[in-house]
Amino acid sequence: MKQRQYGFTLIEVMVALAIFAMAALAALKTASQHVTSLVHMEDITLARYVAANRLSELSVTHGWPIEDLQRGNEQMAGQTWYWQQQVVATTTNDVVAVTIVVSRSEDGDSVYQLTRYMGRR
């Protein structure tokens, strides 16, 4: 008479490990994408602050006409952010559209841009 043995076969263990490995890789990929999107959202938020700060500074201190293609940088959260000011005339004589384009490097791709209409005081 044969005795019955209990337990898993090697094939069953290998299949279970393969399923676990695929689930772990999927979870790791999801976590990596989440961290990447958080970094991107942080960059957009900080760039938005830089653009808003520049427009606020312009609204308090600007003379007329507002100069086009001004450049500068600002420290925000321990990083240097570069901005460029673009001024476009509108159909109204004393109103211009001012766009602040913010990037991480001086000649890099823009991270964020913000436009505001400003008029002569």
C-alpha positions as CSV (number, residue, x, y, z in Angstrom):
1,M,0.0,0.0,0.0
2,K,1.3,3.4,-1.0
3,Q,1.4,6.3,1.4
4,R,-0.1,9.5,0.2
5,Q,2.3,12.5,0.3
6,Y,1.1,16.0,0.9
7,G,2.5,19.2,-0.4
8,F,3.1,21.0,-3.7
9,T,5.0,19.7,-6.7
10,L,7.9,21.7,-8.1
11,I,5.8,22.8,-11.1
12,E,3.1,24.2,-8.8
13,V,5.7,26.1,-6.8
14,M,7.3,27.5,-10.0
15,V,3.9,28.6,-11.4
16,A,3.1,30.3,-8.1
17,L,6.5,32.1,-8.0
18,A,6.0,33.3,-11.6
19,I,2.6,34.7,-10.8
20,F,4.0,36.5,-7.8
21,A,6.9,37.9,-9.8
22,M,4.5,39.3,-12.4
23,A,2.3,40.9,-9.7
24,A,5.4,42.4,-8.0
25,L,6.7,43.8,-11.3
26,A,3.3,45.4,-12.0
27,A,3.2,47.0,-8.6
28,L,6.8,48.3,-9.0
29,K,5.9,49.8,-12.4
30,T,2.8,51.5,-10.9
31,A,4.8,52.9,-8.0
32,S,7.5,54.2,-10.3
33,Q,4.9,55.9,-12.5
34,H,3.4,57.5,-9.5
35,V,6.7,58.9,-8.3
36,T,7.4,60.3,-11.8
37,S,4.0,62.0,-11.9
38,L,4.5,63.5,-8.5
39,V,7.9,65.0,-9.6
40,H,6.2,66.4,-12.7
41,M,3.3,67.9,-10.7
42,E,5.8,69.5,-8.3
43,D,7.7,71.0,-11.2
44,I,4.5,72.4,-12.7
45,T,3.4,73.8,-9.3
46,L,6.8,75.6,-8.7
47,A,6.9,76.9,-12.3
48,R,3.4,78.3,-11.8
49,Y,4.6,80.1,-8.6
50,V,7.5,81.6,-10.5
51,A,5.3,82.8,-13.4
52,A,2.7,84.3,-10.9
53,N,5.5,86.0,-9.0
54,R,6.8,87.6,-12.2
55,L,3.4,88.8,-13.2
56,S,2.7,90.2,-9.7
57,E,6.0,92.1,-9.9
58,L,5.2,93.5,-13.3
59,S,1.7,94.6,-12.1
60,V,3.3,96.6,-9.2
61,T,6.4,98.0,-10.9
62,H,5.9,98.1,-14.7
63,G,6.2,101.2,-16.8
64,W,4.6,101.6,-20.2
65,P,5.2,100.1,-22.7
66,I,6.0,96.7,-21.1
67,E,9.2,95.4,-22.6
68,D,9.1,92.3,-24.7
69,L,11.5,89.3,-24.5
70,Q,12.8,90.1,-21.0
71,R,14.6,87.2,-19.3
72,G,15.5,86.4,-15.7
73,N,15.6,83.7,-13.1
74,E,14.2,83.1,-9.7
75,Q,15.1,80.7,-6.9
76,M,12.2,78.6,-5.8
77,A,12.4,75.6,-3.5
78,G,16.2,75.4,-3.8
79,Q,16.1,75.3,-7.6
80,T,16.8,78.0,-10.2
81,W,13.9,78.6,-12.6
82,Y,14.3,80.6,-15.7
83,W,11.5,82.8,-17.1
84,Q,11.0,84.7,-20.3
85,Q,8.5,87.5,-20.7
86,Q,6.6,87.8,-24.1
87,V,4.4,90.8,-24.8
88,V,1.8,90.7,-27.6
89,A,-0.3,93.7,-28.6
90,T,-4.1,93.4,-28.5
91,T,-6.8,95.2,-30.5
92,T,-7.2,97.6,-27.6
93,N,-4.4,100.3,-27.7
94,D,-3.6,100.4,-24.0
95,V,-3.8,96.7,-23.3
96,V,-1.2,94.0,-23.9
97,A,-1.1,90.2,-23.3
98,V,2.0,89.4,-21.2
99,T,3.0,85.7,-21.2
100,I,5.6,84.4,-18.8
101,V,7.2,81.1,-20.0
102,V,9.1,79.2,-17.2
103,S,11.7,76.5,-17.8
104,R,14.2,74.5,-15.7
105,S,17.2,75.7,-17.9
106,E,18.0,78.9,-19.7
107,D,17.3,77.4,-23.2
108,G,15.2,74.4,-22.1
109,D,11.6,73.4,-22.9
110,S,9.0,75.3,-21.0
111,V,7.5,73.7,-18.0
112,Y,4.6,76.2,-17.6
113,Q,3.4,79.4,-19.1
114,L,1.0,82.0,-17.7
115,T,-0.7,84.9,-19.6
116,R,-2.2,88.0,-18.1
117,Y,-3.7,91.1,-19.8
118,M,-2.2,94.3,-18.6
119,G,-3.1,97.9,-19.3
120,R,-1.6,101.3,-19.1
121,R,-2.0,102.8,-15.6
